[in-house]
Amino acid sequence: MGDGENDIKRTPKDQQDIDNLKFSDELSSGPIQNRACTDIFCCLLFVLFIVGLVGTSMFGLTRGDPQMLLIGWDRDGRGCGYSQDTLDFPFLYWPESPDKTTVDNVQEGNFEDAIKLLNNAVCVKECPGTDTSAEVQCKETSNMVNNDKYDKCTFYPSATKRSKGPAFRYSAKAMSNFCVPDGADEYSSEGIEAFKKIFFESVYG
C-alpha cells in the first residue's frame, strides 16, 4: 500500500476538472488587467442623485425651518416654545390617561386609539411629577374648555359634574422638547407602561 498522490487513481475526466480549476496566466498577478466600467448610465444616475440630494438639503436648510421637525405640537397645532403664544411653554405633555380599552387595543397591536390619545397633547412650562397638589402650568387647548374631566391642565378620568375623583398624574422627565414618563407613577403602572410603549413607537418611531 503506497502513500501520497501515487495512491490516487485519476481518470481523464478528473484531470480535466483539475485543469479547469487552474487560473489563467493573465491572473498570475491578480485581477488587475482588462478592467472597465460596465454600467456608465447607472453611475451617472447615481451621481445625479447625490447632487440632487445635496441640492434639496441645502434648499431646505436655507429656505425652511428645521426646528419645526424637532418641536412638539399640541392638539390645536401650536408648536411648544416655537411661537410667541407658547414661548414660555417649551415642553409637550400628554395629560390624559389611557383607559382599559386603549390598553387592551395596544396590547393587541391596534394603535388607532393610542394615536388619538397622543393627539391630546398640551404645551407645559415644565414636565410635571406625581404630586397632584402641584399645578400643571400649560397652554390650555380647545378640548379642555367646558370639559368636566379637566380642571385647568389636570385630567380627572372619573370626573362627573358632581365630583372630580382622583387626578391622573405621572412623573415625567424632559427629553428634548417632550415630557417622557420616567416610571415613577402612583396612579396606574399598567396604564403608564402602555403609554410609554405608545410614546416611543409613535413619536420616536
N, C-alpha and C positions, 0 to 999 in steps of 0.2 A: 504494500500500500504506500503510495507516494505522498508527497505533500506539495503545497503551493498551487500555482496555476496549471502544472502538468496534470493534476488530478481532474481538472475541469474539461469536460468534453464539449467543445463548441461546434455548433452547426454553422453552415454558411449563413443562415438567417441570423444567428446570434452575432456573428462577426459584422454583418451588415448593420444591425441595430447599434452596435458599438461604434462603428464608423460614423453613423448618422448623429451620434451624440457629441462628436468632436467639433470644436469651434473652427470656423474657417480662419485662414491666415490673416484676413482683414481685421479680425477681432483680437489679434495677439496682444495689442496694447490697450484693449478696452474699446467700447463703442464710441469712438471719437471721430470717425470719418463718415462722410456722406450724410451729414445731418442737415435738416432743413425744416422750416416751418410748414406744417401740414394743414393749418386752418387759419389763414390770414384773415378771412372775413370775421370769424368769431373773436379773434384777437382785437381787431379794430372795434368791434361791437362792445367788447369788454372795456376798452379804453374810453369809448364814448360814454359808457355807463358811469365810469368813475368820474369823468369830467362833469357829467350831469349831476351826480350825487354831490360833488363839491360845490357846484354852482347853486343848486337848490338849498343846500345847507347855509351857504353864505347869504343867500337872499332871505331865508327865514330869520337868520340872526340879525341882519341889518334892518329889515322891514317889519319883523314881528316882535313878539314879546315872549321869550322862552319861560319867563317866570310864571306865565299862565298855565304852564304844564305842571308846575310843582306845587301850586297853592291848592287849598281845599275850597269847595264851593258849597254854600248852604242850599237849603230847599228852594229859596227864592232866586237862586242863580247869582248870589253875591260872593265875590272872592274874598276869603278871610284875610284881612290885613292888606288887601290889594287896593281898594278904593278908599276915598275919604270917609265914606259912610262906615266902613268896617276897619279903619286903620288901627283902632285900639283893640280889635278882636282878631288876632292873627291865627288862632288855632281852630281846627274843625273838630267838633264833638258830636257824638250821637247820644241824645238824651233818652231815647225810648228803649224799652226792654223788649227782647223777642218773646212772644207768647209761646205757649206749648205747641201750637200748630206750626209756627215758624221753625221751632227747634226740630220738630218731627220731620218737616219737609227738607230741612238742611241735611239731616242725618240720612235721608233717602236720596239725596243728590239733587233735590229740586230747590234752586236758589232764587226763584221768582219773588217769593215773599221777602227773602233776605235783601234783594236789590231794592225793593220798595222801602224796607226799613232803613237802608243806608241813605236813601234819598231824603229822609227826615233829619238832616244834619243841621247844626247851628254853629255860628262863629262865636267863640268864647275868648275872654281875656286871658285865662289860664286854664289848664286842664284840672278839673275838679277831683277831689278824693271821695271817700265813702262817708264823710261827715255830712249828714243831711241837714244839719243846722246851719252849715255854711252856704251862703247864697251862691248860686252859679251865675256869674255875670256873662250874659250873652247878648247878642243882637237878635231879638225875637223875630221869628219867622211868621208868615201868614197863618200857618196851621195851628199856632199857639193861641191866636186871638179867639176869645169866646169858646175855649176848649176846656171842659171840666177836668180833663186829665192833666192839665198844665197849671202850675202856679208859677208865674214868671217863666223861668227856664228849667224848672224841675218837673219831672214826669212822675205822675201817680197812676200806676197801671190799673188799680181797682177803684179809682175815684168815681163818685157819683155826685149828683147835685147836693146831697145832704152831707156827705163825708168824703175826705180825701183818701184815707187809708195810708199804707206805708209808701214812702217815696222810693223811687228807683235811683240808685246811685252806685257807681263802681269807680274804683280808683284807676286813674289813667295817668300816663306819662306822655310827655311831648316827644314825638318822633317826627322830625322835620316840622311840617305845619299841621300835623294830625295828633289827636289825643288817642293813644292806643291803650287798651286795657292792659294793666300790668299784673292782673291775677289777684290782687288784694281786695276781693269782693266780699261783702257781708250780706248780699241780697239773695243771689241765686247762682251758685257755681255752675250749674248746668247751663243756665242762660248765657253766662259770660263766656264759657268755653265755646258755645255755639257762635256767639258774637265775634269772638277772636278769630275763629275759623273763617267766618264770612268776611271779616275785615281784610285779613291777609290775602284771601283768594280773590276778592272782588276789587280791592283798592290797589294793592301792590302787585296783583297779577299772580 
